[in-house]
């Protein structure tokens, strides 16, 4: 059963296949006509200027069964393939350039297939013309011969050019370039070249003409644009000479000579004539018309004039012979002619050399005086020179030559026959310069040319020059740079300038002047050019360090030049460093620096660069100082007030040091200052007084005034209390006061006042100290005893009440001085300025209150 079903299926398939096989038709192209751009390309035409890569056509066809089709395109074997087709779309693309002039028809095999059937058709593609070919001249080169006597308007040649293009692009017209200046014209259509009407050819003027002919096509489209193409060709026209010009003599005038040694038949001179028609010359016939007196003859063919007798028989020294030159025609007939004169001089032997003459006879030296720089071409009329050779003919022919500085002068004439007036002309005026030399010397030579003896003569030409003011003064430099130390005394030399004027006499004398901004401090010597400061000038680099001004060098007629002078003021180390205050009181918070500052008023480094150093300190090795900034710091190991108190062993932490400020100039200056430093810790200030002092940090004078008032009140209160206690103790006999004497260094006759105590220094800055009279006596102090204090004295205490533990006390005082170690310019304004820090004022007040309290406790 299964086998039977399979056999039925196979029979059904074979039936279907046979049915479709009987209806399979071949595909075919659409024929849309020659003007269509799709179809089978039959009678398709394409322009030769179509760009390569352009899609030019679409092959289009169909299959009756509706199957997809593919297209093909082939060429004859061995021919160029101009097109390519896309097999699916049928797009035909141009792949090679077309040229109608080379191939105007292309045979192509186009095909269409549905995969089973293929149809091939042979079609022709026509290449249409584009205007891409210029006209092409035929029968090049164009060389023609035209007789000189051609009549105006005559045709002389036909120019022909062909254009391979078709239509208007293949038509050709002609015209001439620069026709306005040409003797020829051309017919625009036929190309016939003619002599212009009214124009004549002349061999003697222009034997050859070059005519530029332009051939132009009618124009046409090329690649979408209208285009006109041209070609050019040169027509060479040789003019043939015609017999229309007479002969002419060459090399006139003619001179001949008869010498003492001449014999009959001697050649005197040969004349030469030439036919004016050089293209076709006729022979020349020579003859003597007159002037020969029968003693001269001429060769009719060569033109050679000869002597027919002996020189001793000649009756004249000069003969002028009229010679005729005639053309010989074709029939030996004499035609056109020309005339000339031959001058014949009878001369003797060469027995005289050339000789120079002045106004008074022979002379071999000529001298003239003149101004320098005469204009070129000027004749030096001061020279009256004549040169003569007494011989005759060639023996009297010589050349003149001027020997000396090259191309300065030239002599005229250069060739002389017998005699001439010598003229000397300026050729190069720059060589006649008084500054180069006040005297010019030349040699004037006269040398015979064609004689075996070569006789010669020489004369000295001397020119004495007079100077003119033709030069301006000129500085040796466009600018001068000078350096002058500051504080130089008035009248100090700055720089010497120099200008040169090569002119002589007053014209060469130079006067120097100075002007411009900054010149008022300087002066210049009018003759020497030495620039110096004014007698009253004081130069200070700190005020102004640079000056510049102009200097002028002028001659007697006002000719001048300028230069610029730059003066740099050199800073000298003339200022020593100065501290801001005489007494430096500082309060240092542990861990923070205090700064001392000195000022050096010098203008430049290193004179104004300051280095700081510590000279001495109490205690020693407690401070460091920054040498550049002046910042003073405690040594790194001092970190708290406990360490400070361990070092000083005192409650009051006031240390002192001597700081030196030294500049880096040469020589170096320095100054020192004593710096009192109160050491404290960073604790905030409290209370109304602290607030006041904090507000007064920027105005220390205000704080100092308030402190002075407070101290005065406290002193007054202390005096009152002391008086009251004294009066009470006097009545009760219970108080045994201890007497204390306040001593200070004598400083004039000043009244005694109570002062707060100050630490005693061991350096020269200590001026004040406190001690007991007994101690002072034991030490043998040489200081004089001060006068008694103005305050009331306390009575001596009873001996029975004296306690061993009681020690003499001193009224506290405080004072200080600034000891200067170096030279210093004191400034009044700085002396008047007092500056005390608020921290110092606070500490003084605290110590004063503490001491008063202790003293009051001691009386009770």
C-alpha positions in Angstrom: 0.0 0.0 0.0 2.8 2.4 0.9 4.6 1.6 -2.4 1.5 2.5 -4.4 1.2 5.9 -2.6 4.8 6.8 -3.4 4.3 6.0 -7.1 1.3 8.2 -7.4 3.2 11.2 -5.9 6.1 10.8 -8.3 3.6 10.7 -11.3 2.0 13.9 -10.0 5.3 15.7 -9.8 6.3 14.7 -13.3 3.0 15.9 -14.6 3.5 19.3 -13.0 7.1 19.6 -14.4 6.1 18.7 -17.9 3.2 21.2 -17.8 5.5 24.1 -16.7 8.3 23.1 -19.1 6.0 23.6 -22.0 5.2 27.3 -20.9 8.9 28.7 -20.2 9.4 31.8 -22.4 12.6 33.9 -22.9 12.9 37.3 -21.3 13.0 40.4 -23.5 14.0 44.1 -23.5 11.6 47.0 -23.7 12.1 49.0 -26.8 11.3 52.6 -25.7 12.9 54.3 -28.7 16.2 56.2 -29.3 15.2 59.2 -27.1 14.6 57.0 -24.0 17.1 56.4 -21.3 15.9 52.9 -20.5 15.3 49.9 -22.6 17.7 48.0 -24.8 20.1 51.0 -25.7 19.1 50.7 -29.3 20.1 53.9 -31.2 21.2 55.4 -27.9 23.5 58.5 -28.3 25.9 60.0 -25.7 27.9 63.2 -25.8 31.7 62.8 -25.9 32.1 65.2 -22.9 30.1 63.0 -20.6 32.2 62.6 -17.4 33.5 59.1 -16.5 31.4 57.5 -13.8 28.2 59.0 -15.0 25.1 56.7 -15.2 24.1 57.1 -18.8 21.4 54.4 -19.3 19.2 51.8 -17.6 18.8 48.4 -19.3 15.1 47.5 -18.8 13.3 44.3 -19.7 11.1 41.6 -18.3 10.4 37.9 -18.2 6.9 36.6 -19.3 6.8 34.2 -16.3 7.7 37.1 -14.0 11.0 35.5 -13.0 13.8 38.0 -12.0 16.1 38.9 -14.7 19.8 39.9 -14.9 21.5 42.1 -17.4 24.8 41.9 -19.2 26.9 44.0 -21.5 29.8 43.0 -23.7 32.1 44.4 -26.4 33.8 43.1 -29.5 37.0 41.4 -28.8 40.0 43.8 -28.9 37.8 46.9 -28.7 37.7 49.3 -25.8 35.1 48.8 -23.1 33.4 52.1 -22.5 30.4 50.9 -20.3 29.7 48.7 -17.4 26.3 47.5 -16.3 24.9 46.5 -12.9 23.4 43.0 -13.5 20.5 43.5 -11.1 19.5 47.1 -11.6 20.5 47.4 -15.2 22.3 50.8 -14.5 24.8 51.4 -17.3 27.9 53.5 -16.2 30.5 55.2 -18.4 34.0 53.9 -17.5 36.2 55.5 -20.1 36.4 58.9 -21.7 34.8 59.3 -25.1 36.2 61.0 -28.1 34.0 61.4 -31.1 36.9 62.4 -33.4 38.5 59.1 -32.7 35.4 56.8 -32.5 31.9 58.1 -33.2 30.1 54.8 -33.0 30.3 52.0 -30.4 29.1 48.5 -30.9 27.7 46.8 -27.8 26.2 43.4 -27.0 23.5 43.7 -24.4 21.9 40.6 -22.8 19.0 39.7 -20.5 18.5 36.3 -18.8 16.1 34.8 -16.4 18.6 32.1 -15.4 17.4 29.6 -18.0 17.0 31.7 -21.1 19.3 34.4 -22.3 18.6 37.0 -25.0 21.6 38.9 -26.6 21.1 41.9 -28.8 23.8 43.9 -30.7 23.1 47.6 -30.6 25.0 50.7 -31.7 25.7 53.7 -29.4 26.3 56.9 -31.2 28.9 59.4 -29.8 27.7 63.0 -30.3 30.1 65.9 -30.8 31.2 68.5 -28.1 33.3 71.5 -28.8 36.6 70.0 -27.4 38.9 70.3 -30.4 40.7 73.6 -31.2 41.4 74.6 -34.8 44.6 73.1 -36.2 46.7 75.0 -38.6 47.8 73.2 -41.8 51.1 73.2 -43.6 53.2 74.6 -40.7 55.5 76.5 -40.4 54.4 79.6 -42.3 57.4 81.2 -44.0 56.9 83.3 -47.0 59.0 85.7 -49.1 57.4 89.0 -50.2 59.1 91.6 -52.5 59.8 94.9 -51.0 57.8 96.7 -53.7 54.6 94.7 -53.2 51.6 97.0 -53.7 49.4 97.8 -50.7 46.3 95.6 -50.5 48.0 92.7 -52.3 47.3 89.2 -51.2 50.5 87.4 -50.1 49.4 84.1 -48.5 46.5 82.0 -47.4 46.4 80.6 -43.9 44.3 77.4 -43.4 43.2 75.8 -40.2 40.8 72.8 -39.7 38.6 72.0 -36.7 37.6 68.3 -36.2 34.4 69.3 -34.3 31.1 69.4 -36.1 28.6 72.2 -36.5 29.5 75.6 -35.2 32.4 74.2 -33.2 33.9 73.0 -36.5 33.7 76.4 -38.3 37.0 78.5 -38.3 37.5 82.3 -38.5 40.8 84.2 -38.4 42.2 87.4 -37.0 45.6 88.9 -36.2 47.0 89.7 -32.8 48.2 93.3 -32.4 46.8 94.1 -35.8 46.9 97.8 -35.0 50.7 97.8 -35.2 51.0 95.4 -38.1 51.5 96.2 -41.8 49.3 93.2 -42.7 45.6 92.2 -42.5 43.8 88.9 -42.8 40.4 88.0 -44.2 38.4 86.5 -41.3 36.7 83.8 -43.4 39.2 82.8 -46.1 42.4 83.3 -44.1 44.0 85.3 -47.0 46.8 87.5 -45.7 47.3 90.9 -47.4 49.4 94.0 -47.1 47.3 96.6 -45.4 46.1 99.4 -47.7 48.3 102.4 -47.3 51.2 100.4 -45.9 54.6 99.9 -47.7 57.2 97.3 -47.0 60.8 98.5 -46.5 63.6 96.0 -46.5 66.1 98.5 -45.1 63.9 99.3 -42.1 62.4 95.8 -41.3 63.7 92.9 -43.4 61.5 90.4 -41.5 58.0 90.6 -40.1 56.5 88.2 -37.6 52.7 88.0 -37.7 50.7 86.2 -35.1 47.5 84.6 -36.6 44.7 83.4 -34.4 42.2 80.7 -35.6 38.9 80.7 -33.6 36.1 78.1 -33.9 32.4 79.0 -33.8 32.0 77.8 -30.2 29.9 75.1 -28.7 29.0 73.4 -25.5 31.5 71.4 -23.6 30.6 69.8 -20.2 27.5 72.0 -20.0 29.2 75.3 -20.7 29.6 77.3 -23.9 33.3 77.2 -25.0 35.2 78.9 -27.8 38.6 77.4 -28.7 41.5 79.2 -30.4 44.9 78.3 -31.9 47.8 80.6 -32.8 50.5 80.4 -35.4 53.3 82.7 -36.4 53.7 83.7 -40.0 57.3 84.7 -40.8 57.4 87.2 -43.7 60.8 87.8 -45.3 60.9 91.0 -47.3 62.9 90.7 -50.5 65.1 93.7 -51.2 64.3 95.7 -54.4 66.6 98.2 -56.1 65.2 101.4 -54.6 68.1 102.7 -52.4 71.3 104.5 -53.7 74.8 103.5 -52.5 76.4 105.1 -49.5 80.0 105.5 -48.2 80.9 103.7 -45.1 83.3 105.2 -42.4 83.2 108.8 -43.5 84.9 111.2 -43.2 88.0 110.0 -44.9 91.6 111.1 -44.3 94.7 110.1 -46.1 98.4 111.0 -45.7 101.4 111.4 -48.0 104.7 110.8 -46.3 108.2 112.0 -47.2 109.2 108.4 -48.1 106.1 107.7 -50.3 106.7 106.8 -54.0 104.4 106.9 -57.1 101.8 104.1 -56.7 101.8 104.3 -52.9 98.3 103.7 -51.4 97.0 106.8 -49.8 93.5 105.7 -48.7 90.7 103.2 -49.7 87.2 104.4 -49.8 84.3 101.9 -49.4 80.7 102.3 -50.6 77.8 99.9 -50.2 74.6 99.5 -52.2 71.6 100.6 -50.1 69.8 97.5 -51.3 71.6 94.9 -49.2 69.3 92.1 -50.1 70.3 92.3 -53.8 73.2 94.7 -54.0 74.7 96.0 -57.3 78.4 96.4 -58.0 79.9 99.8 -57.1 82.0 101.9 -59.5 84.4 104.5 -58.0 85.7 107.6 -59.8 87.4 111.0 -58.9 85.4 114.0 -59.9 87.9 116.8 -58.9 90.5 117.9 -56.4 93.2 115.5 -57.3 95.2 118.0 -59.4 96.3 115.0 -61.5 98.5 113.6 -58.7 96.1 111.0 -57.4 94.2 108.2 -59.0 91.5 105.8 -57.9 90.8 102.1 -58.7 87.3 102.0 -60.1 86.6 98.6 -58.5 88.3 98.7 -55.1 88.2 102.4 -54.4 91.9 102.5 -53.6 93.4 106.0 -54.0 97.1 106.0 -55.0 99.8 108.6 -55.5 100.9 109.2 -59.1 104.0 111.3 -58.5 106.8 112.0 -55.9 105.9 113.9 -52.7 108.6 116.4 -53.4 106.6 117.5 -56.5 103.4 118.1 -54.6 102.5 121.8 -54.5 99.9 121.7 -51.7 100.0 120.3 -48.1 96.3 119.5 -48.2 94.2 118.0 -50.9 90.4 117.5 -50.8 89.5 114.8 -53.4 85.8 114.5 -54.5 85.0 110.8 -55.0 81.9 109.4 -56.7 80.4 105.9 -56.0 77.9 104.7 -58.6 75.7 101.5 -58.9 76.3 99.4 -62.0 73.1 98.2 -63.5 72.3 94.9 -65.2 73.4 96.4 -68.6 76.6 97.9 -67.0 74.9 101.3 -67.0 75.7 103.6 -64.0 72.7 104.3 -62.0 72.3 105.8 -58.5 75.4 107.3 -56.9 76.8 108.9 -53.8 79.6 111.5 -53.2 82.2 111.9 -50.5 85.4 113.9 -49.8 88.8 112.4 -49.0 91.1 114.8 -47.2 94.8 114.0 -48.0 97.5 115.7 -45.9 101.1 115.7 -46.9 103.2 114.9 -43.8 106.8 114.4 -43.0 108.6 111.7 -41.0 107.8 111.0 -37.4 110.4 113.0 -35.7 108.4 115.0 -33.2 106.9 113.7 -29.9 103.6 115.1 -28.5 104.1 118.2 -26.5 101.9 119.9 -23.9 101.5 123.7 -24.0 100.2 126.2 -21.5 99.4 129.8 -21.9 103.1 130.7 -22.0 104.5 127.9 -24.1 105.5 124.3 -23.5 104.7 123.2 -19.9 104.9 119.9 -18.0 103.1 120.9 -14.9 99.6 122.3 -14.6 98.1 123.4 -11.2 94.8 124.7 -10.2 93.0 125.6 -6.9 89.4 124.7 -6.4 86.7 123.9 -3.8 86.0 120.2 -3.0 83.0 118.3 -4.2 82.4 119.9 -7.6 79.4 118.4 -9.4 79.9 115.4 -11.6 80.4 116.4 -15.3 81.9 119.8 -14.4 84.8 121.0 -16.6 87.8 122.1 -14.7 88.2 125.4 -16.6 91.2 126.4 -14.5 93.4 124.2 -16.7 94.5 125.8 -20.0 96.2 122.8 -21.7 96.9 122.3 -25.4 98.7 119.2 -26.8 100.4 119.1 -30.2 102.4 116.8 -32.4 104.2 118.6 -35.1 104.4 115.5 -37.3 101.9 114.9 -40.1 99.4 112.2 -40.7 99.6 109.0 -38.7 102.7 110.3 -37.0 100.6 112.9 -35.3 98.0 110.6 -34.0 98.2 109.8 -30.3 96.0 109.0 -27.3 95.5 111.0 -24.1 95.3 109.2 -20.8 95.0 110.5 -17.2 96.7 108.4 -14.6 95.7 108.8 -10.9 92.9 108.0 -8.5 90.5 105.7 -10.5 87.5 107.3 -12.1 87.8 110.6 -10.4 88.6 112.6 -13.6 88.5 111.9 -17.2 90.2 113.6 -20.1 88.6 114.7 -23.5 89.5 114.0 -26.2 91.1 110.6 -25.8 92.4 110.3 -29.4 94.1 113.4 -31.0 95.3 114.0 -34.4 98.0 116.7 -34.6 96.6 119.1 -32.0 93.7 119.5 -29.5 92.6 121.5 -26.6 92.7 119.2 -23.5 89.5 119.2 -21.3 89.5 117.6 -17.9 86.0 116.6 -16.6 84.9 115.6 -13.1 83.6 112.0 -13.2 83.3 111.0 -9.5 82.8 114.0 -7.2 83.2 111.9 -4.1 86.9 111.4 -4.8 87.5 115.2 -4.7 87.2 115.5 -0.9 89.4 117.8 1.1 89.1 115.5 4.1 90.7 112.6 2.1 93.5 114.8 1.1 94.0 118.5 0.4 96.0 117.8 -2.8 95.3 115.5 -5.8 98.0 114.6 -8.3 97.6 113.0 -11.7 99.8 112.2 -14.7 98.6 113.3 -18.1 100.0 111.0 -20.8 100.1 111.5 -24.6 101.2 108.3 -26.4 101.4 107.9 -30.2 99.3 105.1 -31.5 100.4 103.8 -34.9 104.1 104.7 -35.0 107.0 102.3 -34.3 108.7 104.9 -32.2 105.7 105.3 -29.8 106.8 108.8 -28.8 105.1 110.1 -25.6 104.9 113.0 -23.3 103.8 113.5 -19.7 102.5 116.4 -17.6 101.7 116.7 -13.9 98.2 117.7 -13.1 97.9 119.1 -9.5 94.7 120.1 -7.9 94.8 122.0 -4.6 91.5 121.6 -2.8 89.8 124.2 -0.6 87.7 122.9 2.2 83.9 123.5 2.6 81.7 122.8 5.5 80.4 119.5 4.1 80.5 117.4 7.2 78.4 117.5 10.4 79.9 116.7 13.8 79.3 113.1 14.7 79.6 111.5 18.1 81.7 108.4 18.5 78.6 106.6 19.9 74.9 107.1 19.7 74.6 106.9 23.5 76.9 107.1 26.5 76.5 105.3 29.9 78.1 106.7 33.0 78.3 105.6 36.6 78.8 108.2 39.3 79.0 107.4 43.1 76.5 109.3 45.1 77.7 112.0 47.5 80.3 112.9 44.8 81.3 116.5 45.3 80.0 119.2 43.0 82.0 119.5 39.8 82.9 115.8 39.7 83.6 114.3 36.3 80.9 112.1 34.9 81.9 111.1 31.4 83.8 112.5 28.5 82.0 112.5 25.1 83.7 113.0 21.8 82.4 114.1 18.4 84.4 114.4 15.3 84.1 116.9 12.4 86.7 116.3 9.7 86.2 119.8 8.3 89.1 122.2 8.8 89.3 125.6 10.5 86.2 127.0 12.3 84.0 124.4 10.5 85.8 121.6 12.3 85.5 123.3 15.7 82.8 121.7 17.8 80.8 123.2 20.6 79.1 120.9 23.0 75.8 121.7 24.8 73.5 119.7 27.1 69.8 119.8 27.4 66.7 117.7 28.2 65.0 116.5 31.3 67.5 115.7 34.1 70.3 117.8 32.6 69.9 120.6 35.2 72.2 118.8 37.6 75.0 118.4 35.0 77.1 120.6 32.8 79.4 120.0 29.8 82.5 121.7 28.8 81.8 123.4 25.5 85.2 122.5 24.0 86.4 119.2 25.6 83.0 117.5 25.9 83.7 116.6 29.6 80.4 116.2 31.4 80.5 116.9 35.1 78.1 117.7 37.9 77.1 121.3 38.7 79.2 122.8 41.6 76.1 122.9 43.7 74.9 119.4 42.7 74.4 116.7 45.4 73.7 113.3 44.0 71.7 111.0 46.3 70.9 107.5 45.1 68.1 107.3 47.7 66.4 110.3 46.0 67.0 109.5 42.4 69.3 106.9 40.9 69.0 107.4 37.1 69.3 110.4 34.9 69.2 110.7 31.1 69.6 113.7 28.9 70.8 114.7 25.4 74.0 116.3 24.3 74.5 118.2 21.0 77.7 118.7 19.0 77.5 121.7 16.8 79.9 123.4 14.4 80.2 127.1 13.6 77.5 127.0 11.0 74.9 125.2 13.0 75.4 121.7 11.7 74.9 119.3 14.6 74.2 115.8 15.8 72.8 114.4 19.0 73.6 111.6 21.4 72.0 110.5 24.6 73.7 110.1 28.0 72.5 107.7 30.7 73.9 108.4 34.2 73.5 105.8 36.9 74.0 107.0 40.5 75.9 104.3 42.3 74.7 103.8 45.8 77.3 104.2 48.5 77.0 102.8 52.0 76.5 106.1 53.7 73.7 105.2 56.1 74.0 103.0 59.1 71.0 100.9 60.3 68.7 102.6 62.7 66.3 101.1 65.2 62.9 102.6 65.5 63.3 103.4 69.2 66.1 104.3 71.5 64.8 101.9 74.2 63.4 98.6 73.0 61.0 97.2 75.6 59.3 93.9 74.5 57.0 91.4 76.1 57.4 87.9 74.9 54.9 85.2 75.2 56.5 81.8 75.4 56.4 80.1 72.1 55.9 83.4 70.1 58.7 85.6 68.7 59.2 89.3 69.2 60.7 91.4 66.4 63.2 94.1 66.5 63.5 96.1 63.3 66.2 98.5 62.0 66.0 100.6 58.9 68.9 101.4 56.5 68.1 104.3 54.2 70.6 103.3 51.6 69.1 102.8 48.1 70.4 99.5 46.9 71.5 96.2 48.2 73.7 95.1 49.8 74.0 98.5 51.4 70.4 98.4 52.7 70.3 94.7 53.6 70.5 94.2 57.4 71.7 91.3 59.3 70.7 90.9 63.0 72.8 89.2 65.6 72.8 88.9 69.4 76.0 90.4 70.9 75.3 89.6 74.6 72.4 88.4 76.6 71.4 88.0 80.2 71.0 85.2 80.8 73.3 83.7 78.2 72.2 81.1 75.7 68.5 81.9 76.1 67.6 83.5 72.8 67.9 82.9 69.1 67.5 85.7 66.5 66.6 85.4 62.8 69.5 87.2 61.0 67.2 88.4 58.2 63.9 89.3 59.9 65.1 90.2 63.5 62.6 87.8 65.0 63.8 86.9 68.6 62.8 83.6 70.0 63.5 81.6 73.1 65.7 78.6 72.8 63.7 75.5 72.0 64.2 74.0 75.4 62.5 77.0 77.2 58.8 76.0 76.9 57.2 77.2 80.2 57.5 79.8 82.9 58.8 77.1 85.3 61.9 76.7 83.1 62.3 80.5 82.9 62.0 80.9 86.7 64.5 78.1 87.2 67.0 80.0 85.0 66.5 83.4 86.7 65.7 82.3 90.3 63.6 85.5 90.5 59.9 86.2 90.3 60.4 88.9 87.8 61.1 87.3 84.4 62.8 90.2 82.6 65.7 89.4 80.5 68.0 91.6 78.6 70.1 91.3 75.4 72.1 93.5 73.1 71.1 93.2 69.5 73.3 94.3 66.7 72.0 95.4 63.2 74.7 95.4 60.6 74.3 96.2 56.9 76.2 94.3 54.1 77.8 97.3 52.5 81.4 98.0 52.2 82.5 99.4 54.6 79.8 97.9 56.8 78.0 99.9 59.4 76.3 98.6 62.5 74.3 99.8 65.5 73.3 98.0 68.7 70.3 98.3 70.9 69.5 96.9 74.3 66.3 95.0 74.3 64.5 94.4 77.6 62.1 91.4 77.2 59.5 90.5 79.8 58.8 86.8 79.6 55.2 85.8 80.2 52.7 83.1 79.3 49.7 83.5 77.1 47.1 84.4 79.8 44.0 86.4 79.0 43.8 89.9 80.5 40.9 90.6 82.8 39.3 93.6 84.5 38.7 97.2 83.3 42.3 98.2 83.3 43.1 95.2 81.1 40.4 96.2 78.8 41.7 99.8 78.7 45.2 98.6 78.0 44.0 96.3 75.2 42.2 99.3 73.6 45.4 101.4 74.0 47.7 99.0 72.2 47.8 101.1 69.1 48.2 104.4 71.1 50.9 103.8 73.7 51.3 107.5 74.6 47.8 107.5 75.9 48.4 104.5 78.1 51.7 106.0 79.3 49.9 109.2 80.3 47.3 107.3 82.3 50.0 105.3 84.0 51.9 108.4 84.9 48.7 109.9 86.5 48.1 106.7 88.4 51.7 106.5 89.6 51.5 110.2 90.8 48.4 109.5 92.7 49.9 106.4 94.3 53.1 108.2 95.2 51.0 111.0 96.8 49.0 108.5 98.8 52.2 106.7 99.9 53.7 109.9 101.1 50.6 110.7 103.1 50.4 107.3 104.6 54.1 107.4 105.5 53.7 110.8 107.2 50.8 109.5 109.2 52.6 106.4 110.3 55.7 108.4 111.2 53.7 110.8 113.4 52.0 107.9 115.1 55.2 106.0 115.7 56.9 109.1 117.1 54.2 109.3 119.8 54.3 105.6 120.7 58.0 105.0 120.3 57.2 101.6 118.8 58.3 101.9 115.2 62.0 101.4 114.3 62.2 102.4 110.7 65.1 101.3 108.6 66.7 104.0 106.6 67.2 103.5 102.9 68.9 105.8 100.5 68.0 105.9 96.9 71.0 106.4 94.6 71.2 106.8 90.9 73.9 107.8 88.5 74.4 111.5 88.3 72.8 113.0 85.3 72.8 116.7 85.8 71.3 118.5 88.8 68.0 116.9 88.8 65.6 116.5 91.7 65.1 113.1 93.3 62.0 111.2 92.6 60.7 107.8 93.6 61.1 105.2 90.9 60.2 101.6 90.5 63.0 99.1 90.8 64.8 97.8 87.7 67.0 94.7 87.3 70.6 95.5 87.4 72.4 94.8 84.1 76.0 93.7 83.8 76.5 95.4 80.4 77.3 99.0 79.5 73.6 99.8 79.1 73.0 99.8 82.9 72.8 103.3 84.1 70.7 103.0 87.2 70.9 100.7 90.3 69.8 100.6 94.0 72.0 99.9 96.9 72.4 100.6 100.7 74.8 103.3 101.8 76.8 100.8 103.8 77.2 98.6 100.8 78.2 101.4 98.6 80.8 102.5 101.2 82.2 99.0 101.5 82.6 98.7 97.7 84.3 102.1 97.6 82.2 103.4 94.8 83.7 106.5 93.3 80.3 107.9 92.5 79.6 111.2 94.3 77.1 111.3 97.1 73.7 112.5 95.9 71.9 115.3 97.5 69.2 114.4 100.1 65.8 113.4 98.7 63.0 115.9 98.8 60.7 113.4 100.4 60.5 113.6 104.3 63.0 111.3 106.1 61.8 108.8 108.6 63.4 108.7 112.1 65.8 105.9 113.0 64.1 102.9 114.6 64.8 101.9 118.3 67.6 99.3 118.5 65.5 97.1 120.7 62.9 96.6 118.1 65.2 95.6 115.3 64.6 92.1 114.0 67.4 90.1 112.5 65.2 88.9 109.8 64.5 92.4 108.6 66.6 93.3 105.6 67.0 96.8 104.3 64.5 97.5 101.6 64.7 99.7 98.7 62.1 101.9 97.1 61.6 100.3 93.7 62.6 102.3 90.7 62.7 101.5 87.0 64.7 103.2 84.3 66.6 102.2 81.2 68.7 103.6 78.4 69.5 102.6 74.8 73.3 102.2 74.4 74.3 102.6 70.8 77.4 100.7 69.7 77.7 102.1 66.2 77.5 105.4 64.4 73.9 106.5 64.0 72.1 109.5 62.5 69.8 110.7 65.2 66.5 111.9 63.9 64.5 114.4 65.9 61.2 113.0 65.0 62.2 109.5 66.2 63.5 110.9 69.5 60.1 112.5 70.2 58.2 109.2 69.5 57.9 107.1 72.7 56.4 103.6 72.4 55.8 101.3 75.3 53.8 98.2 74.9 50.6 97.7 77.0 52.0 94.6 78.6 54.9 96.6 80.1 52.5 99.2 81.5 50.4 96.5 83.1 53.4 94.9 84.7 54.7 98.1 86.1 51.4 98.9 87.7 51.3 95.4 89.3 54.8 95.7 90.7 54.1 99.1 92.1 51.0 98.0 94.0 52.9 94.9 95.3 55.8 96.9 96.7 53.6 99.5 98.3 51.7 96.7 100.0 54.8 95.1 101.3 56.2 98.4 102.6 53.0 99.1 104.5 53.1 95.6 106.1 56.6 96.3 107.3 55.6 99.2 109.5 53.0 97.2 111.5 
